[in-house]
Amino acid sequence: MVTVTQAKSSHVSQEQALVLWFEEVGIADIALVGGKNASLGEMIQQLTPQGVNVPTGFATTAYAYRYFIKNAGLEEKLRQLFADLDVEDLNNLRIRGKQARSLILNTPFPEDLQEAIAQAYQKLCERYGYNTELCERFGSEYQEQCKQQSQDVDVAVRSSATAEDLPDASFAGQQETYLNVYGVQDVLEACHKCFASIFTDRAISYRTLKSFDHFEVALSVGVQKMVRADLATSGVMFSIDTETGFKNAALVTAAYGLGENVVQGAVNPDEYFVFKPTLKAGFRPILEKRLGTKAIKMVYEVGGTKMTKNLPVPESERSKYAINDEEILQLARWGCTIEDHYSQVRGSYTPMDIEWAKDGLTGELFIVQARPETVQSQKSRHVLCSYQLKSTADILVTGRAVGEMIGQGKARVILDVHNIEEFEPGEVLVTNKTDPDWEPIMKKASAIVTNQGGRTCHAAIIAREMGIPAIVGCDDATGVLTNGQEVTVSCAEGEAGKVYSGLVPFEVQETPLDDLPRTRTKILMNVGNPEEAFGLSAIPCDGVGLARFEFIIANHIKTHPLALIHFDELEDPLVKREIAQLTVLYSHKPDFFVDKLASGISMIAAAFYPHPVVVRMSDFKSNEYANLLGGQQFEPKEENPMIGWRGASRYYDEKYQQAFGLECQAMKRVRDEMGLTNVIPMIPFCRTPDEGRQVLAQMEKYGLKRGENDLQVYVMCEIPSNVILADQFSEVFDGFSIGSNDLTQLTLGLDRDSSLVAHIFDERNQAVKEMVRMVIEKAKKNHRKIGICGQAPSDYPEFAKFLVEQGIDSISLNPDSLLKTLLIVAEVEGSKS
């Protein structure tokens, strides 16, 4: 028998040890104990001193696996078995895999290997004696188990192959994992099953796909103390945005119970985004929280043959977040620590895929696995690839988009993995959820659509790795879509994935990002949808010249701010009921407005940090405000809302001050609590300098004082008075942004929405250009920043050329025209020099 302690005392090297403790291995020991166990050892050795909690345990070694295979003469038998292996023939793959596993399972472990595992497990039991007082808090159902585990500690038994968790191939889920295992015999049996799982059908297929020799790969088994997440929560965390590759955001997912449901996509978990740069600086930058359905939870089975079972989650728990803000931030901090460490060890940026769990007995958080992320980290950053639909069609199904791509083909609905041979290459796989057993056909799919799962589930991870779009968490895709139905799966329209009827035409654009010129004129971007911000940040630019509150309010809040402030006074019972449903998580309704608005602003600000992000405060007209939930009760009827009660005139008016206060609270949270001081608020439709002063006074009431914490405040230049009185406006504000749409309308005295005079509307009109020239000249004289955020430079290259010639500081453009205009600006600047 060879144990760890005996191996040391008898001078047996680690390479010949049968068992090693996690504390004895590190990331350099993948060949000894596989990627998963080497990573656990690395974290326990290097990161536990930094406060990262990792439950310990031990690993059987790759040597132990090879010793077992060699001692029983299995390699020759397995080679003969695989002589006619054809992974493209699913029946052949299934038969050969089953025979290989049976061969291993029917071959007993050598006695010294059994004894090494048994002794290590017994030492683990001594190390983790169960606290029965804690167990008693959870009632009689758990007391029997606690009593048993006071001698036999509960462990997770996980496979860890020597070819896994590599930067370019994850091998995640290819072999088996067993949870809530306790007792020597059950641990030995689980280890034996893990050895056999090196030849699961999915593992055989995956190794073949990745060109790994089946007999060069060895299997280690990790035996790790379980975290009692069955009594609490667990999830997955990525230190990079899984869809866009945005490096500065950590994505944390959470659901109730053990984490296998999240990994397998059996639940739609909560999702939380945290901004890493300001988190490291001590701020609390939770950018966004998305509530998942969390319909089931995996818990310990007490008695019987099964080790775990799934239970329904009560509705009261589904409708609230699974973890609190402190826990979200703590996990994200650990994610940063882990990413920084592995990046240092590997000598290059290494985003991480991390599994975590919360112990329901002690309330402690733990990291239970960490591996390199293998999709976004491998993508080329030299070419920007974008997909765009050329037309539209009926939307059949929606869910969470995975991969910013479009795929199409005939739908193939398969509810049972045993029927995967029905799948034809190029079809759209439609199913309830996937696990690694589905992988032999997933690589042949044009797209994947599942009822269940979140963005970190198995289907999502494999779809990204295979480079195909997937939509997860659709609820009833298998009931709506039918076999042979032609569909288009679009994940190129933000976070919502859409399945369209028919084969909708689309195009793919590839834009090289190498050797783009740098310009004196700052090239900024107009960004409306916060959900697209991370992806848009990949387009080289100098920041955001216009982000609008209106998109966030209309699409995410949907409710008039005064209807939230005066919720109890709402007159329409139907509206009140709808608002109540929308704000179910909020006892104080105005907090809903602040939270959602702050989230939308922060997503855009984080995407382009530390570059400036100019955010225009709300600029709905009264008729547009009236269309929001509850708006009819608070809005006047105006004959011409376009030039009525809008912009600055609302902010200091007693009838709207409180609502503007909510906007200010959201802005202050983004800047002060999240640390995103690159945000510059901008005041729209400010008719006079005195109006500007009154607005600044209102902002100061809510803690937004110009000059404090580097706060700048810009004003829209969209009214002739802004141009004529630019010197006076320069005394009030730090910069101007020309809104060419309204400035054209009010300079030419026309309604841009009227088809009768639409032919006159043109920003290139000489009168408009003269207005633009004048305000640029005055702003520069007063040392104020001046940019433009209207549509004109995006539509008319000659107008962009005119702006550069006038010496404008920045031009803010729509994303689809930014690179084209950048080249025009560079050419104009070159000709001027």
ROPA-784544 format. One record per residue (C-alpha): x, y, z; residue in one letter. Coordinates in steps of 0.1 Angstrom, whole numbers. Layout:
<kolfis>
((X Y Z) 'A');
...
</kolfis>
This chain:
<kolfis>
((0 0 0) 'M');
((12 35 -8) 'V');
((-3 65 9) 'T');
((8 101 9) 'V');
((25 100 43) 'T');
((42 66 35) 'Q');
((52 79 0) 'A');
((72 106 17) 'K');
((87 85 45) 'S');
((97 57 21) 'S');
((110 82 -5) 'H');
((84 73 -31) 'V');
((81 103 -55) 'S');
((49 121 -62) 'Q');
((50 106 -97) 'E');
((46 71 -81) 'Q');
((22 80 -53) 'A');
((-13 66 -56) 'L');
((-29 94 -36) 'V');
((-20 130 -30) 'L');
((-37 157 -9) 'W');
((-48 188 -26) 'F');
((-23 208 -5) 'E');
((5 188 -21) 'E');
((-2 197 -57) 'V');
((-4 228 -78) 'G');
((-12 240 -113) 'I');
((21 226 -126) 'A');
((9 191 -116) 'D');
((-18 186 -143) 'I');
((1 155 -155) 'A');
((-1 141 -120) 'L');
((-37 148 -109) 'V');
((-55 163 -139) 'G');
((-66 199 -145) 'G');
((-94 200 -119) 'K');
((-74 186 -90) 'N');
((-43 206 -99) 'A');
((-63 238 -98) 'S');
((-79 230 -65) 'L');
((-44 224 -50) 'G');
((-31 256 -65) 'E');
((-60 276 -50) 'M');
((-56 259 -16) 'I');
((-19 266 -15) 'Q');
((-18 301 -31) 'Q');
((-52 317 -26) 'L');
((-64 304 8) 'T');
((-39 328 24) 'P');
((-56 356 4) 'Q');
((-90 347 19) 'G');
((-104 325 -8) 'V');
((-123 296 8) 'N');
((-117 262 -9) 'V');
((-128 229 7) 'P');
((-99 204 8) 'T');
((-96 167 0) 'G');
((-73 143 -19) 'F');
((-68 130 -54) 'A');
((-60 96 -68) 'T');
((-31 102 -92) 'T');
((-27 96 -130) 'A');
((-1 70 -119) 'Y');
((-28 52 -99) 'A');
((-50 50 -130) 'Y');
((-22 38 -152) 'R');
((-11 13 -125) 'Y');
((-47 0 -124) 'F');
((-49 -3 -162) 'I');
((-15 -19 -166) 'K');
((-19 -42 -136) 'N');
((-51 -56 -150) 'A');
((-38 -58 -186) 'G');
((-66 -35 -198) 'L');
((-48 -13 -224) 'E');
((-44 -41 -250) 'E');
((-81 -51 -246) 'K');
((-92 -15 -249) 'L');
((-71 -9 -280) 'R');
((-86 -40 -296) 'Q');
((-120 -27 -287) 'L');
((-114 7 -303) 'F');
((-98 -7 -335) 'A');
((-130 -1 -355) 'D');
((-142 29 -335) 'L');
((-162 54 -356) 'D');
((-174 84 -335) 'V');
((-195 96 -364) 'E');
((-215 64 -362) 'D');
((-235 70 -330) 'L');
((-245 33 -326) 'N');
((-208 23 -330) 'N');
((-198 49 -305) 'L');
((-224 38 -280) 'R');
((-215 1 -282) 'I');
((-178 7 -280) 'R');
((-182 31 -251) 'G');
((-204 7 -231) 'K');
((-180 -22 -236) 'Q');
((-150 -1 -225) 'A');
((-168 11 -193) 'R');
((-179 -25 -185) 'S');
((-144 -37 -189) 'L');
((-131 -12 -163) 'I');
((-160 -17 -139) 'L');
((-157 -54 -140) 'N');
((-120 -52 -131) 'T');
((-114 -48 -93) 'P');
((-90 -22 -80) 'F');
((-56 -35 -68) 'P');
((-57 -39 -30) 'E');
((-30 -13 -24) 'D');
((-50 13 -44) 'L');
((-82 5 -24) 'Q');
((-63 8 8) 'E');
((-47 41 -2) 'A');
((-81 56 -10) 'I');
((-97 42 22) 'A');
((-70 56 45) 'Q');
((-71 91 28) 'A');
((-109 92 32) 'Y');
((-106 82 68) 'Q');
((-82 111 74) 'K');
((-106 134 57) 'L');
((-133 123 81) 'C');
((-111 130 110) 'E');
((-104 165 96) 'R');
((-141 173 91) 'Y');
((-160 160 120) 'G');
((-197 171 116) 'Y');
((-212 196 140) 'N');
((-244 180 149) 'T');
((-256 211 167) 'E');
((-257 228 134) 'L');
((-274 199 117) 'C');
((-302 200 143) 'E');
((-312 234 132) 'R');
((-325 218 100) 'F');
((-349 193 116) 'G');
((-351 155 119) 'S');
((-348 149 81) 'E');
((-311 158 84) 'Y');
((-303 146 119) 'Q');
((-300 109 108) 'E');
((-276 119 80) 'Q');
((-256 142 104) 'C');
((-252 113 128) 'K');
((-239 90 100) 'Q');
((-216 117 87) 'Q');
((-201 124 122) 'S');
((-180 94 113) 'Q');
((-183 93 75) 'D');
((-179 128 60) 'V');
((-199 137 28) 'D');
((-177 142 -2) 'V');
((-180 150 -39) 'A');
((-161 125 -61) 'V');
((-151 142 -93) 'R');
((-132 130 -124) 'S');
((-101 150 -133) 'S');
((-84 141 -166) 'A');
((-48 150 -175) 'T');
((-62 166 -207) 'A');
((-87 190 -192) 'E');
((-90 226 -182) 'D');
((-65 236 -208) 'L');
((-67 271 -222) 'P');
((-80 259 -256) 'D');
((-101 228 -245) 'A');
((-121 226 -213) 'S');
((-132 189 -214) 'F');
((-158 202 -189) 'A');
((-183 175 -179) 'G');
((-168 148 -201) 'Q');
((-163 124 -171) 'Q');
((-186 117 -142) 'E');
((-192 135 -108) 'T');
((-209 120 -78) 'Y');
((-222 142 -50) 'L');
((-231 134 -14) 'N');
((-210 103 -12) 'V');
((-201 90 23) 'Y');
((-187 58 37) 'G');
((-155 40 25) 'V');
((-173 15 2) 'Q');
((-193 42 -15) 'D');
((-162 63 -20) 'V');
((-143 34 -36) 'L');
((-173 26 -58) 'E');
((-176 62 -70) 'A');
((-138 63 -77) 'C');
((-142 31 -98) 'H');
((-171 46 -117) 'K');
((-150 78 -124) 'C');
((-122 57 -138) 'F');
((-147 40 -161) 'A');
((-161 74 -172) 'S');
((-130 82 -190) 'I');
((-147 62 -218) 'F');
((-181 78 -217) 'T');
((-195 83 -252) 'D');
((-191 120 -249) 'R');
((-155 118 -237) 'A');
((-145 95 -265) 'I');
((-162 118 -291) 'S');
((-147 150 -275) 'Y');
((-112 136 -274) 'R');
((-115 126 -310) 'T');
((-128 160 -320) 'L');
((-99 177 -302) 'K');
((-73 152 -316) 'S');
((-63 137 -282) 'F');
((-50 101 -280) 'D');
((-74 80 -258) 'H');
((-44 62 -243) 'F');
((-23 93 -237) 'E');
((-50 107 -213) 'V');
((-51 94 -177) 'A');
((-77 100 -151) 'L');
((-73 113 -116) 'S');
((-102 113 -91) 'V');
((-107 142 -67) 'G');
((-125 134 -34) 'V');
((-135 168 -19) 'Q');
((-155 178 12) 'K');
((-190 187 2) 'M');
((-203 222 8) 'V');
((-239 220 21) 'R');
((-253 240 -7) 'A');
((-284 218 -7) 'D');
((-294 239 23) 'L');
((-285 272 5) 'A');
((-273 282 -29) 'T');
((-246 276 -55) 'S');
((-237 286 -90) 'G');
((-211 294 -117) 'V');
((-190 325 -121) 'M');
((-170 337 -152) 'F');
((-144 364 -148) 'S');
((-153 376 -184) 'I');
((-185 382 -202) 'D');
((-194 349 -218) 'T');
((-211 364 -248) 'E');
((-189 393 -259) 'T');
((-155 386 -243) 'G');
((-157 419 -224) 'F');
((-129 415 -199) 'K');
((-139 440 -172) 'N');
((-171 423 -161) 'A');
((-176 392 -139) 'A');
((-207 372 -144) 'L');
((-221 354 -113) 'V');
((-250 330 -116) 'T');
((-269 316 -86) 'A');
((-297 291 -79) 'A');
((-309 272 -49) 'Y');
((-294 238 -39) 'G');
((-264 220 -53) 'L');
((-247 234 -83) 'G');
((-252 206 -108) 'E');
((-285 220 -119) 'N');
((-269 253 -129) 'V');
((-240 235 -147) 'V');
((-264 211 -165) 'Q');
((-289 238 -174) 'G');
((-317 223 -155) 'A');
((-326 257 -140) 'V');
((-327 293 -152) 'N');
((-305 309 -125) 'P');
((-302 345 -114) 'D');
((-275 365 -132) 'E');
((-254 393 -117) 'Y');
((-228 415 -135) 'F');
((-200 431 -115) 'V');
((-175 456 -128) 'F');
((-140 444 -119) 'K');
((-118 476 -121) 'P');
((-138 497 -96) 'T');
((-145 466 -75) 'L');
((-108 463 -70) 'K');
((-107 499 -60) 'A');
((-131 493 -32) 'G');
((-164 503 -48) 'F');
((-197 483 -50) 'R');
((-202 480 -88) 'P');
((-231 455 -92) 'I');
((-240 466 -127) 'L');
((-271 445 -132) 'E');
((-291 418 -115) 'K');
((-315 396 -135) 'R');
((-339 373 -117) 'L');
((-340 337 -128) 'G');
((-369 313 -124) 'T');
((-350 288 -103) 'K');
((-378 263 -104) 'A');
((-361 233 -88) 'I');
((-332 227 -64) 'K');
((-309 197 -60) 'M');
((-307 184 -24) 'V');
((-293 155 -5) 'Y');
((-313 123 -6) 'E');
((-317 108 29) 'V');
((-317 70 27) 'G');
((-324 50 -4) 'G');
((-299 44 -32) 'T');
((-298 79 -48) 'K');
((-274 104 -34) 'M');
((-293 135 -45) 'T');
((-328 145 -56) 'K');
((-346 175 -71) 'N');
((-373 193 -53) 'L');
((-396 222 -64) 'P');
((-386 256 -51) 'V');
((-415 275 -34) 'P');
((-428 305 -53) 'E');
((-418 328 -25) 'S');
((-381 319 -30) 'E');
((-382 319 -68) 'R');
((-394 355 -68) 'S');
((-363 368 -49) 'K');
((-326 368 -56) 'Y');
((-308 337 -44) 'A');
((-279 356 -28) 'I');
((-275 391 -14) 'N');
((-253 420 -26) 'D');
((-225 413 -1) 'E');
((-223 377 -14) 'E');
((-223 388 -50) 'I');
((-194 412 -43) 'L');
((-175 387 -23) 'Q');
((-177 361 -51) 'L');
((-167 387 -77) 'A');
((-137 397 -55) 'R');
((-126 361 -54) 'W');
((-131 358 -91) 'G');
((-107 387 -96) 'C');
((-82 372 -72) 'T');
((-84 338 -90) 'I');
((-81 354 -125) 'E');
((-52 376 -115) 'D');
((-33 346 -100) 'H');
((-38 324 -130) 'Y');
((-29 352 -154) 'S');
((3 357 -135) 'Q');
((11 320 -134) 'V');
((4 315 -171) 'R');
((21 347 -181) 'G');
((-9 360 -201) 'S');
((-44 371 -194) 'Y');
((-64 340 -183) 'T');
((-102 345 -177) 'P');
((-116 318 -154) 'M');
((-147 296 -152) 'D');
((-154 291 -115) 'I');
((-179 270 -96) 'E');
((-190 282 -61) 'W');
((-212 271 -33) 'A');
((-227 285 -1) 'K');
((-228 262 30) 'D');
((-263 264 45) 'G');
((-251 252 79) 'L');
((-224 278 84) 'T');
((-233 305 59) 'G');
((-198 305 44) 'E');
((-191 308 7) 'L');
((-166 285 -10) 'F');
((-150 280 -44) 'I');
((-152 244 -54) 'V');
((-137 245 -89) 'Q');
((-118 268 -112) 'A');
((-107 263 -148) 'R');
((-96 286 -176) 'P');
((-124 299 -198) 'E');
((-118 284 -233) 'T');
((-140 303 -257) 'V');
((-137 341 -255) 'Q');
((-101 339 -244) 'S');
((-92 321 -277) 'Q');
((-110 345 -301) 'K');
((-92 368 -323) 'S');
((-95 405 -313) 'R');
((-82 417 -347) 'H');
((-114 412 -366) 'V');
((-148 424 -357) 'L');
((-175 400 -369) 'C');
((-211 411 -368) 'S');
((-243 394 -379) 'Y');
((-274 413 -391) 'Q');
((-308 402 -402) 'L');
((-318 417 -436) 'K');
((-355 413 -430) 'S');
((-379 400 -404) 'T');
((-406 373 -398) 'A');
((-429 360 -371) 'D');
((-411 354 -337) 'I');
((-419 319 -325) 'L');
((-398 315 -294) 'V');
((-376 338 -273) 'T');
((-350 331 -246) 'G');
((-315 341 -235) 'R');
((-291 346 -264) 'A');
((-258 328 -264) 'V');
((-232 338 -290) 'G');
((-237 369 -311) 'E');
((-245 350 -342) 'M');
((-274 338 -365) 'I');
((-280 302 -375) 'G');
((-308 286 -394) 'Q');
((-321 252 -407) 'G');
((-348 227 -401) 'K');
((-359 222 -364) 'A');
((-352 188 -349) 'R');
((-371 183 -316) 'V');
((-355 156 -295) 'I');
((-366 150 -259) 'L');
((-345 120 -250) 'D');
((-307 117 -255) 'V');
((-313 80 -266) 'H');
((-329 94 -297) 'N');
((-300 116 -309) 'I');
((-294 94 -339) 'E');
((-325 110 -354) 'E');
((-305 143 -358) 'F');
((-292 153 -392) 'E');
((-262 176 -397) 'P');
((-272 212 -402) 'G');
((-305 210 -383) 'E');
((-314 232 -353) 'V');
((-314 211 -322) 'L');
((-345 218 -300) 'V');
((-346 201 -266) 'T');
((-353 205 -230) 'N');
((-317 208 -219) 'K');
((-284 192 -228) 'T');
((-256 175 -209) 'D');
((-223 161 -222) 'P');
((-241 130 -235) 'D');
((-256 153 -263) 'W');
((-222 165 -275) 'E');
((-218 140 -304) 'P');
((-246 158 -323) 'I');
((-242 193 -309) 'M');
((-211 199 -331) 'K');
((-233 191 -361) 'K');
((-260 216 -353) 'A');
((-265 249 -370) 'S');
((-280 263 -338) 'A');
((-294 250 -304) 'I');
((-326 259 -286) 'V');
((-334 247 -251) 'T');
((-363 251 -227) 'N');
((-341 254 -197) 'Q');
((-308 268 -187) 'G');
((-289 301 -183) 'G');
((-259 316 -199) 'R');
((-235 293 -180) 'T');
((-253 260 -186) 'C');
((-239 231 -206) 'H');
((-257 240 -238) 'A');
((-244 276 -237) 'A');
((-208 266 -230) 'I');
((-207 240 -258) 'I');
((-224 263 -283) 'A');
((-198 289 -277) 'R');
((-170 264 -280) 'E');
((-185 250 -313) 'M');
((-191 285 -326) 'G');
((-228 282 -331) 'I');
((-257 303 -317) 'P');
((-279 290 -289) 'A');
((-310 303 -272) 'I');
((-315 289 -237) 'V');
((-343 292 -211) 'G');
((-371 294 -237) 'C');
((-396 275 -214) 'D');
((-416 258 -242) 'D');
((-395 256 -274) 'A');
((-401 219 -276) 'T');
((-439 225 -276) 'G');
((-439 254 -301) 'V');
((-413 242 -327) 'L');
((-420 211 -348) 'T');
((-397 187 -367) 'N');
((-388 198 -402) 'G');
((-400 234 -396) 'Q');
((-376 259 -411) 'E');
((-364 285 -385) 'V');
((-338 312 -381) 'T');
((-321 315 -347) 'V');
((-309 350 -340) 'S');
((-286 358 -311) 'C');
((-275 391 -328) 'A');
((-301 415 -313) 'E');
((-290 419 -277) 'G');
((-296 396 -247) 'E');
((-329 383 -260) 'A');
((-325 355 -285) 'G');
((-353 351 -311) 'K');
((-364 321 -332) 'V');
((-380 334 -364) 'Y');
((-403 315 -387) 'S');
((-386 305 -420) 'G');
((-351 312 -433) 'L');
((-347 349 -428) 'V');
((-319 364 -449) 'P');
((-289 377 -430) 'F');
((-254 389 -436) 'E');
((-221 386 -418) 'V');
((-197 415 -418) 'Q');
((-160 412 -409) 'E');
((-141 444 -401) 'T');
((-103 443 -396) 'P');
((-93 462 -366) 'L');
((-56 463 -372) 'D');
((-38 495 -381) 'D');
((-68 518 -376) 'L');
((-57 555 -377) 'P');
((-57 577 -346) 'R');
((-74 611 -351) 'T');
((-72 644 -333) 'R');
((-110 646 -334) 'T');
((-123 622 -308) 'K');
((-145 595 -323) 'I');
((-173 586 -299) 'L');
((-203 563 -302) 'M');
((-241 567 -297) 'N');
((-253 538 -275) 'V');
((-290 533 -268) 'G');
((-294 498 -255) 'N');
((-274 488 -224) 'P');
((-276 452 -234) 'E');
((-255 458 -264) 'E');
((-229 479 -247) 'A');
((-203 452 -239) 'F');
((-204 440 -275) 'G');
((-202 475 -289) 'L');
((-171 483 -268) 'S');
((-151 460 -291) 'A');
((-154 487 -318) 'I');
((-124 510 -313) 'P');
((-136 545 -302) 'C');
((-129 572 -276) 'D');
((-160 568 -255) 'G');
((-198 574 -257) 'V');
((-211 608 -269) 'G');
((-247 600 -263) 'L');
((-264 575 -241) 'A');
((-301 581 -235) 'R');
((-323 576 -204) 'F');
((-353 572 -226) 'E');
((-344 538 -239) 'F');
((-338 525 -204) 'I');
((-370 540 -191) 'I');
((-392 528 -220) 'A');
((-378 493 -223) 'N');
((-368 483 -187) 'H');
((-387 505 -164) 'I');
((-418 511 -185) 'K');
((-434 531 -157) 'T');
((-438 569 -152) 'H');
((-416 579 -123) 'P');
((-444 599 -106) 'L');
((-466 567 -108) 'A');
((-440 550 -86) 'L');
((-436 579 -62) 'I');
((-474 582 -58) 'H');
((-482 545 -62) 'F');
((-508 545 -35) 'D');
((-527 574 -52) 'E');
((-530 557 -86) 'L');
((-566 559 -99) 'E');
((-565 532 -125) 'D');
((-567 497 -108) 'P');
((-554 479 -139) 'L');
((-524 501 -142) 'V');
((-518 498 -105) 'K');
((-519 460 -107) 'R');
((-495 460 -136) 'E');
((-470 483 -119) 'I');
((-473 461 -87) 'A');
((-463 430 -107) 'Q');
((-434 448 -124) 'L');
((-421 460 -90) 'T');
((-429 429 -70) 'V');
((-394 429 -54) 'L');
((-397 465 -42) 'Y');
((-417 476 -11) 'S');
((-406 511 -19) 'H');
((-417 516 -55) 'K');
((-394 545 -64) 'P');
((-364 522 -57) 'D');
((-373 502 -88) 'F');
((-368 533 -110) 'F');
((-335 541 -94) 'V');
((-322 505 -96) 'D');
((-331 500 -132) 'K');
((-319 533 -144) 'L');
((-286 530 -125) 'A');
((-282 495 -139) 'S');
((-287 507 -175) 'G');
((-263 537 -171) 'I');
((-237 516 -154) 'S');
((-237 489 -181) 'M');
((-228 515 -207) 'I');
((-204 533 -185) 'A');
((-185 501 -176) 'A');
((-183 490 -212) 'A');
((-163 520 -222) 'F');
((-145 528 -189) 'Y');
((-124 548 -184) 'P');
((-133 567 -215) 'H');
((-160 594 -211) 'P');
((-196 584 -213) 'V');
((-220 613 -218) 'V');
((-255 604 -206) 'V');
((-284 626 -215) 'R');
((-310 630 -187) 'M');
((-346 621 -197) 'S');
((-360 640 -227) 'D');
((-394 625 -232) 'F');
((-421 648 -245) 'K');
((-453 650 -225) 'S');
((-472 627 -249) 'N');
((-444 601 -246) 'E');
((-444 603 -208) 'Y');
((-482 598 -209) 'A');
((-477 565 -227) 'N');
((-457 551 -198) 'L');
((-476 530 -172) 'L');
((-495 555 -150) 'G');
((-484 584 -172) 'G');
((-519 596 -182) 'Q');
((-526 607 -146) 'Q');
((-495 630 -144) 'F');
((-491 645 -179) 'E');
((-507 675 -194) 'P');
((-523 676 -229) 'K');
((-501 698 -251) 'E');
((-508 710 -286) 'E');
((-471 708 -296) 'N');
((-451 686 -272) 'P');
((-420 689 -293) 'M');
((-415 725 -280) 'I');
((-434 721 -248) 'G');
((-427 709 -213) 'W');
((-396 689 -219) 'R');
((-360 686 -208) 'G');
((-346 712 -184) 'A');
((-380 729 -179) 'S');
((-393 698 -162) 'R');
((-364 692 -139) 'Y');
((-368 722 -116) 'Y');
((-406 724 -119) 'D');
((-424 715 -87) 'E');
((-447 691 -106) 'K');
((-417 670 -117) 'Y');
((-388 678 -92) 'Q');
((-393 645 -73) 'Q');
((-391 625 -105) 'A');
((-359 643 -116) 'F');
((-346 635 -81) 'G');
((-348 597 -89) 'L');
((-327 603 -120) 'E');
((-302 622 -99) 'C');
((-301 593 -73) 'Q');
((-294 568 -101) 'A');
((-266 590 -115) 'M');
((-251 595 -80) 'K');
((-252 557 -74) 'R');
((-233 550 -106) 'V');
((-207 576 -100) 'R');
((-202 574 -62) 'D');
((-211 539 -52) 'E');
((-200 521 -83) 'M');
((-170 543 -90) 'G');
((-179 550 -126) 'L');
((-168 586 -126) 'T');
((-164 586 -164) 'N');
((-201 593 -166) 'V');
((-210 629 -176) 'I');
((-246 639 -172) 'P');
((-260 661 -200) 'M');
((-290 684 -198) 'I');
((-313 684 -228) 'P');
((-335 713 -242) 'F');
((-322 739 -218) 'C');
((-336 772 -232) 'R');
((-318 798 -210) 'T');
((-287 799 -189) 'P');
((-309 806 -159) 'D');
((-328 773 -165) 'E');
((-293 757 -165) 'G');
((-285 772 -131) 'R');
((-319 760 -116) 'Q');
((-312 725 -129) 'V');
((-277 724 -114) 'L');
((-293 736 -81) 'A');
((-317 706 -82) 'Q');
((-289 682 -89) 'M');
((-269 695 -60) 'E');
((-298 688 -37) 'K');
((-293 651 -45) 'Y');
((-255 651 -41) 'G');
((-245 659 -77) 'L');
((-225 691 -73) 'K');
((-206 702 -104) 'R');
((-168 701 -97) 'G');
((-171 676 -68) 'E');
((-157 641 -75) 'N');
((-147 653 -109) 'D');
((-183 659 -119) 'L');
((-188 677 -152) 'Q');
((-222 686 -166) 'V');
((-228 691 -203) 'Y');
((-257 708 -221) 'V');
((-273 699 -254) 'M');
((-269 725 -280) 'C');
((-302 721 -299) 'E');
((-320 754 -296) 'I');
((-308 786 -314) 'P');
((-306 803 -280) 'S');
((-279 778 -271) 'N');
((-258 791 -300) 'V');
((-266 828 -295) 'I');
((-259 827 -258) 'L');
((-231 802 -259) 'A');
((-208 825 -239) 'D');
((-233 826 -211) 'Q');
((-240 789 -212) 'F');
((-203 783 -210) 'S');
((-204 799 -175) 'E');
((-230 773 -164) 'V');
((-218 741 -181) 'F');
((-186 723 -188) 'D');
((-193 713 -224) 'G');
((-217 713 -253) 'F');
((-231 685 -275) 'S');
((-248 696 -306) 'I');
((-281 678 -312) 'G');
((-283 684 -350) 'S');
((-318 670 -353) 'N');
((-336 695 -331) 'D');
((-312 723 -340) 'L');
((-321 718 -377) 'T');
((-358 717 -369) 'Q');
((-357 749 -348) 'L');
((-333 768 -370) 'T');
((-355 761 -401) 'L');
((-388 764 -382) 'G');
((-402 730 -393) 'L');
((-417 700 -377) 'D');
((-394 671 -387) 'R');
((-423 647 -382) 'D');
((-444 664 -408) 'S');
((-442 647 -442) 'S');
((-454 680 -458) 'L');
((-421 698 -450) 'V');
((-398 667 -446) 'A');
((-381 676 -479) 'H');
((-367 708 -463) 'I');
((-352 690 -433) 'F');
((-315 688 -440) 'D');
((-286 693 -415) 'E');
((-265 704 -444) 'R');
((-286 735 -449) 'N');
((-263 766 -448) 'Q');
((-283 782 -419) 'A');
((-278 750 -398) 'V');
((-241 748 -407) 'K');
((-237 785 -397) 'E');
((-252 777 -363) 'M');
((-228 748 -359) 'V');
((-198 769 -369) 'R');
((-208 797 -345) 'M');
((-212 775 -314) 'V');
((-179 756 -321) 'I');
((-161 789 -323) 'E');
((-177 802 -291) 'K');
((-171 770 -271) 'A');
((-134 770 -281) 'K');
((-131 807 -271) 'K');
((-145 798 -237) 'N');
((-123 766 -233) 'H');
((-154 744 -233) 'R');
((-156 709 -249) 'K');
((-178 708 -280) 'I');
((-190 677 -298) 'G');
((-220 665 -318) 'I');
((-243 636 -312) 'C');
((-269 640 -338) 'G');
((-276 618 -368) 'Q');
((-260 640 -395) 'A');
((-224 628 -393) 'P');
((-235 592 -395) 'S');
((-256 599 -426) 'D');
((-235 624 -444) 'Y');
((-198 620 -448) 'P');
((-195 656 -461) 'E');
((-211 669 -429) 'F');
((-185 650 -409) 'A');
((-158 666 -430) 'K');
((-173 700 -423) 'F');
((-172 694 -386) 'L');
((-136 684 -386) 'V');
((-127 715 -406) 'E');
((-144 737 -380) 'Q');
((-122 721 -353) 'G');
((-149 702 -334) 'I');
((-136 682 -304) 'D');
((-156 651 -309) 'S');
((-181 634 -332) 'I');
((-204 608 -318) 'S');
((-217 582 -343) 'L');
((-240 553 -347) 'N');
((-221 520 -343) 'P');
((-226 509 -379) 'D');
((-211 541 -394) 'S');
((-183 547 -368) 'L');
((-154 530 -385) 'L');
((-163 544 -419) 'K');
((-165 579 -405) 'T');
((-132 574 -386) 'L');
((-114 568 -419) 'L');
((-130 600 -434) 'I');
((-120 620 -404) 'V');
((-84 607 -406) 'A');
((-83 616 -443) 'E');
((-96 652 -436) 'V');
((-71 657 -408) 'E');
((-43 644 -429) 'G');
((-51 668 -458) 'S');
((-53 697 -433) 'K');
((-18 689 -419) 'S');
</kolfis>
